[in-house]
Amino acid sequence: MEGKVKELDDASFDETLKTTDKLIIVEFYTTTCPNCRAIAPIYAELSEELENEAVFTKLNTEQNMNVAARYGIMGVPTFKFFCKEKPIGEVVGTIPTTMLRNTIKDYIRHRLECATKSTRLVYEMDGYG
């Protein structure tokens, strides 16, 4: 199940960040990661549910090491959140569906703040919506 998740690579990553005004979520994954496989249908479901509010993408770190190295990806799955080409936060590891959904919704809700700030967003991310 792919949902509305767009596969990125080293070549398309920067272009996607530059041309998207919505919140961008990038799942850094590997094909050999059991936790990545377990969370894939959940991520796909959320991409269908929230497609009008965010862009859901994924990047295979085994095949696209340049971007993974640039953002210091040390473990997978890692969900990194971007706004206006800037990373504004991340979630590492497998988390419950409700917590991932509510964390994404929190970032969507606070996304506009990133346009006026030069650093990460500062607010409480509780995962409870």
Helices and strands as residue ranges (DSSP letters): E 6-8, H 10-18, E 23-29, H 34-49, E 54-60, H 65-70, E 78-83, E 86-92, H 97-110, G 111-116
